[in-house]
């Protein structure tokens, strides 16, 4: 940027870019600005002072803007660097993803093996439990069958004993009945004999009384 001062009449170069990169030049015609200010009623000294202040302000603004601005080449370089960084990050992400995927796959395989091992243990435990339960059931069933057979045997023994006792009782009853019948028959026979004896005695007594009466009657007559 060229800055012309009316006091000295010489050119002053102003570079608003802080770095050494080239940028679009900015020119300020201070003489024209001073003339416009004088035409607006400002004094010559005031116009020059204001023009100098305006030039400084513009220079400072351009300098600040230039500090934060980059050239197209720098932008392309930064873009390439950024793309390179992105590619590197992508590569690292791919490597990390593969590594994590491998770790996850290994962990998954380990978990699968562990699960299969646990399933095998669980199946073996279930089989053992089923075998134990079946064995207990069979033992209980055998015990129940034995107990039932023993109960039936005891019941049959009791029934046989009761039948024997019943038969003995019937036999005793029959023998008692026979004995009673014999006794009754004997009593009946004895009763008949006694009754015959009584009849004989009565008949003899009657005949004796009749004979005595006849003998008495004969004596009286």
C-alpha positions in Angstrom: 0.0 0.0 0.0 1.2 3.5 -0.9 0.7 6.3 1.6 1.4 9.8 0.2 2.0 12.6 2.7 1.4 16.1 1.6 4.0 17.5 4.0 7.0 15.6 2.7 5.7 14.9 -0.8 7.4 11.4 -0.7 5.9 7.9 -1.0 5.6 5.6 2.0 5.1 1.9 1.5 2.8 0.2 4.0 2.7 -3.6 4.0 -0.4 -4.7 6.0 0.5 -8.4 5.9 2.5 -9.6 9.0 4.0 -12.6 7.3 6.0 -12.7 4.1 3.1 -14.0 2.0 1.9 -11.6 -0.7 -1.6 -10.3 -0.5 -3.8 -7.8 -2.4 -2.4 -4.3 -1.9 -4.4 -1.6 -0.3 -3.8 2.0 -1.4 -5.1 5.2 0.3 -4.9 8.5 -1.5 -4.3 10.8 1.4 -4.1 13.9 -0.7 -7.5 13.3 -2.1 -8.9 12.6 1.3 -7.3 15.8 2.7 -8.8 17.9 -0.1 -12.2 16.5 0.5 -11.9 17.3 4.2 -10.8 20.9 3.4 -13.7 21.2 0.9 -16.0 20.1 3.8 -14.8 23.0 5.9 -11.9 21.5 7.9 -8.6 23.4 8.3 -5.6 22.2 6.4 -3.8 20.9 9.6 -7.0 19.2 10.8 -7.6 17.6 7.5 -4.0 16.3 7.4 -4.3 15.0 11.0 -7.6 13.3 10.3 -6.2 11.8 7.1 -3.2 10.4 9.0 -5.4 9.0 11.8 -7.6 7.4 9.2 -4.6 5.9 7.4 -3.3 4.5 10.6 -6.6 3.0 11.5 -7.0 1.4 8.1 -3.5 0.1 8.2 -4.1 -1.4 11.7 -7.4 -3.0 10.6 -5.7 -4.4 7.4 -2.8 -5.7 9.5 -5.1 -7.4 12.0 -7.2 -9.0 9.2 -4.0 -10.1 7.4 -2.8 -11.8 10.6 -5.8 -14.1 10.6 -6.0 -14.5 6.8 -4.0 -17.1 4.8 -3.2 -17.3 1.1 -4.6 -19.8 -1.3 -1.4 -21.7 -1.3 -1.4 -21.8 2.5 -5.0 -22.9 2.4 -4.3 -25.7 0.0 -1.3 -26.8 2.1 -3.5 -26.7 5.2 -6.2 -28.6 3.4 -3.7 -31.2 2.3 -2.3 -31.4 5.8 -5.8 -31.7 7.2 -6.7 -34.4 4.7 -3.4 -36.2 5.6 -4.3 -36.0 9.2 -7.8 -37.2 8.5 -6.5 -40.1 6.4 -4.1 -40.9 9.3 -6.9 -40.7 11.8 -9.1 -42.9 9.5 -6.2 -45.3 9.2 -5.8 -45.3 13.0 -9.5 -45.7 13.4 -9.5 -48.6 11.0 -6.6 -50.2 12.8 -8.2 -49.5 16.1 -11.6 -50.8 14.8 -9.9 -53.9 13.5 -8.0 -54.3 16.7 -11.1 -53.8 18.8 -13.1 -56.0 16.5 -10.4 -58.7 16.9 -10.5 -58.2 20.6 -14.3 -58.3 20.7 -14.3 -61.4 18.4 -11.7 -63.1 20.7 -13.7 -62.1 23.7 -16.8 -63.4 22.0 -15.2 -66.6 21.1 -13.9 -67.0 24.7 -17.4 -66.2 26.0 -18.8 -68.7 23.6 -16.3 -71.4 24.7 -17.1 -70.5 28.3 -20.8 -70.7 27.7 -20.5 -74.0 25.9 -18.4 -75.3 28.8 -21.0 -74.0 31.3 -23.7 -75.6 29.2 -21.9 -78.9 29.2 -21.4 -78.7 32.9 -25.1 -77.8 33.4 -26.2 -80.6 31.1 -23.9 -83.0 33.0 -25.3 -81.8 36.3 -28.8 -82.1 35.0 -28.1 -85.7 33.9 -26.5 -86.5 37.2 -29.5 -85.0 39.0 -31.9 -86.9 36.8 -30.0 -90.1 37.4 -30.1 -89.5 41.2 -33.7 -88.6 41.1 -34.5 -91.7 39.0 -32.4 -93.8 41.4 -34.2 -92.3 44.4 -37.6 -92.9 42.7 -36.7 -96.5 41.9 -35.5 -97.0 45.5 -38.6 -95.5 46.9 -40.7 -97.5 44.5 -38.9 -100.7 45.5 -39.3 -99.8 49.2 -43.0 -99.1 48.6 -43.4 -102.4 46.7 -41.5 -104.2 49.5 -43.6 -102.5 52.2 -46.8 -103.3 50.2 -45.7 -106.9 49.8 -44.8 -107.1 53.5 -48.2 -105.5 54.4 -50.0 -108.0 52.2 -48.0 -110.8 53.7 -48.8 -109.7 57.2 -52.4 -109.2 56.2 -52.5 -112.6 54.6 -50.9 -114.1 57.7 -53.5 -112.3 59.9 -56.3 -113.5 57.6 -54.9 -117.1 57.8 -54.6 -116.8 61.5 -58.2 -115.5 61.7 -59.3 -118.2 59.4 -57.6 -120.8 61.6 -59.0 -119.3 64.7 -62.4 -119.1 63.0 -62.1 -122.7 62.0 -61.0 -123.7 65.5 -63.8 -121.6 67.0 -66.3 -123.3 64.6 -64.8 -126.6 65.5 -65.1 -125.9 69.2 -68.6 -124.6 68.6 -69.5 -127.7 66.7 -68.0 -129.9 69.4 -69.8 -127.9 72.1 -73.0 -128.1 70.1 -72.5 -131.9 69.8 -71.7 -132.1 73.5 -74.8 -130.0 74.3 -76.8 -132.2 72.0 -75.4 -135.3 73.7 -76.1 -133.8 77.1 -79.6 -132.8 76.0 -80.1 -136.3 74.6 -78.8 -137.8 77.8 -81.1 -135.5 79.8 -84.0 -136.4 77.7 -83.2 -140.1 78.1 -82.8 -139.6 81.8 -86.0 -137.6 81.9 -87.8 -140.3 80.1 -86.4 -142.9 82.3 -87.3 -140.9 85.4 -90.8 -140.3 84.0 -91.2 -144.0 83.4 -89.9 -144.8 86.8 -92.4 -142.3 88.3 -95.1 -143.8 86.2 -94.1 -147.3 87.4 -94.0 -146.0 91.0 -97.3 -144.4 90.7 -98.8 -147.4 89.0 -97.4 -149.6 91.8 -98.6 -147.2 94.4 -102.0 -147.0 92.8 -102.2 -150.8 92.6 -101.0 -151.1 96.2 -103.6 -148.6 97.3 -106.2 -150.4 95.3 -105.2 -153.7 96.8 -105.3 -152.2 100.3 -108.7 -150.7 99.7 -110.1 -153.9 98.4 -108.6 -155.8 101.3 -110.2 -153.2 103.7 -113.5 -153.5 101.9 -113.4 -157.2 102.2 -112.7 -157.0 105.9 -115.5 -154.6 106.4 -117.9 -156.7 104.5 
